[in-house]
């Protein structure tokens, strides 16, 4: 086998474009989850890049299938990462963004969180803000925000992997217990040119079908969100940008002149 089977169809890709994350609950088997809990916190390059982690997590058909769907053929598999391990209670983090994919439209990196144990609200779960991944902001400029309507706390069962668009706003929530809270973070990367080669039922490329307005987004900003999402969809499908971004109520002047 020289390729991974993609698992997302058009709607799945459009959902990811809008939300910026996918939750794959309880995929990793309990014996490996327990094994991961014995690992020390900090740099985990040797462990994440090792044969066991690669086979049981990184190349898991569901996880690698999402990476294949969004990053194309022969995507780059992580050979390292970090183990975030906290035991003592703490106030949590401020909102931050680790980075942007290109100018905010390309999907070139998927940052992933693997939880080898169940995460409850008292454990200080990772929090993400759906749809925030295309907003080009300074990392420090969003640190002062508190709770935001629509934020999601990743309260998940053991063995869950969350795959996010690099650049999504996230933070660790407040931790109120002394139980160890473990999360392994790693990233897949693109090296292929974008093309619509995920699970396809119809060869004709459909236009982007917009999703519901996010609860924290104004009407004007929702229009901008739609444009951002259209650009990402068109880029992922390998469409020519100038042609793909025509508006429904517009036509190029050359078409009108040729039609006369």
N, C-alpha and C positions, 0 to 999 in steps of 0.2 A: 504494500500500500504506500503510495507516494503523495496522497492528498487526504485531507480531512473532509468529511461530509458536512456541508453547511446545514444548520438547523433552523434558521430564520427564513420566513417568506417575506413578501413585500410589506405586509401589514406589520410583521415583527420588526422589520428594519425601520419603518415609519414610526412605530411606537418608541423605539430607542432614540431616534432623531429628536423626538419631542421631549422625552423625559430625561434622557442622558444616562439611564442605568437599567440593568436587568438583574433580577434576583432569582438565583437558581437554588432553591431550598433543599437542604438535606441530601445533597448528592454524594458526599464523601462518606465512605463506610466507617462505622464506629471504631473498628480496631485501629485504623489509621488516624482518626481524630484523636484517640487517646495517645497514640505515639507522638503526635505533634505537640500535645500539651506538655510533654516532657522536655521540649526544646527551650533553651534560654532565650531571653529577650535580646533585641538588638539586631545587628547585621546577621542576615540569614542566607548569604550567598551560597555557602557550601551546602546547606540543607535544601534550599529551594531548587538549586541547580543539580541536585543529586538524582540518582536513578529512581528511587522510590517516589519522591515528590513529583517528579516529571511524569511518571507513569500513572500514579493514583490521582493526581490533581491536574497538572498542566495539560495532559493529553486525554483527560476524561472526555468521552465523546460529546457530552452536553456542553462542557465548558469550551473545549477546543472548537466545537461546532459553531458557537456564537462568535468566537474569534475569527473563524474562517469566513463566516457570513459577512462580518463587518470590516475585516482587514484584507480579504482576498487570499489568493493562493500563496503558499509558501511563506506565511506570516512568521514573524520572529517569536520564538518561544522564550519566556524568561529563563535566565540562567542565574538569577539572584533576586534579592528582595530584602524585606525587613520584617522582623517579628515584633509587633507592638504588644507589649505585655505589661499590664498594670494590675497592681494588687490593692494598694491603699486607696481610700476614698479621695476624690479630687473634684474640683469645680467644673472640669471639662475644658474644652478649647473654645476659641473664638472661630467664627466663620472664616474660611480661607479657601483659596483655589491654588492647587499645585501647579497649574500651568494651562496653556491653551494649545489646541491642535491647530497648527498653522495660524491662519487669520481668524479662526473660530468656526470655519465651515468644514474643513477636512476632518476625516476620522482616521487618524494615523497612529493612535495609541489608545489602548484600553487598560485603565488602571483597575486592579481587582483586589477585593478583600475576601479572604477566606477565614471563616470562623470555625475552629475545631470543637467548640462547645456551644451550647445554646446561650443566646444573649437575651437577657431581660432588661427592662427599663432601669432597674437598680444597678446594672453592670456598667452604665455609661456607654450605651450603644453609639455606634457611628450614626451621625445624622447627615442626610443629604437634602439638597433643595432641588427638586425636579425642575428641569428646564433652565437651570442657571449656567449651563456649560458654555453657552455661546456669548456670554457677556464678558467683554474684554475690560477687566477692572484690575487696578492695582491690588495686590494681595492684602495690603494693610488697609485699603479703603473700605473693606467690608467687615473688618474685625469688630466694629462697634455695634453691629446689628445684634439684637437679641433674638427672641423667637420670631419666626416669619410664618405667616399663614401658608399652609401647604407643605411645610417641612415634614420630612419622613424620618422617624427613628427606626433603624434597622434592627428590630427585635426579631430574631431569626432562630430556627432550630440548629442543632449541631450539624456540621458538614455543609453549611451553606456557603456559596460563593456569589459575591455581588460584583458585577462587571460594569464599570462606569466609563463614561466619556471623559477623557483626561481634560481637566479644567472645571469639572462640576464643583460647586460650592459644597463643602462638607466640614464637619467638625466632630470631635468626641463629645458626647453628652455628659452631664454631671454623673459621677459615680458615687453611690451612697453606701456601698458595702465593701467588704475587705476580700471578696472572692477574686481570684485572678481572672482577668479579662484578657483574652488572647485574640490577636488578629494578624494574619500574615498578609502583607501587601506586596504585589508584584505587577508587572506590566507586560502585555503583548504589544508588538509593533508591526506596522505595515511595511512591506517593501515592494508590493505589486502596484501597478497602476490601477485606479478604480474602474470596475466594470460590474454590471449587474449579473453576478454569477452565484447568487445565493439560491435558495429553493424557489423555483419559478414555475408557475402554472400557465402563464401566457407570455409568449415571446415579446409582445408589444409592451413597451415601458409605460406604465400608467403615470399620470400626473400625481404629484404629492397630494395626499388627502390629509388636510390639517386636523389636528386634535383639539380637544376642548381647551379653552383659555384657562391658564393656571390661576389659582385663587389670589395670588399676590400680584398679578400682572394687570396693569390698566388696559383700557381698550386700545389706546394708541400704541402701547408697548406690545400688545398682542399682535397688531399688524406687523410690527418689526419682527416679532418672533416668527410669524408666518414666512416672511421673506428669508430669514436665516434658515429655517427648516427646509424651504424650497431649495435654497442654494446647496445645503448639505445633501439632500436627496439627489439633486441633479449631478452633483460632484460624484457621489457614490455610484451612480448609474453610468458615469463616463460620458454624460451629455455635454455638448457644446454649450458653454455658459451663456453666450449671447442669444442662442436660439431658445434655450430652455427657460429663460427668464422672461419670455414674452408674457404680457398680461392678457387676460381673457378679452378685454375690450380694446386691444391694440393690435395693429398689424404693421410690419415694416413697410416703409414707403416704397421700396423697390418692388414688393409684391403687388402693391396697388398700381404702380406704373406699368408693370408687365401685364396686368390683367386688363388694361385698357386696349 
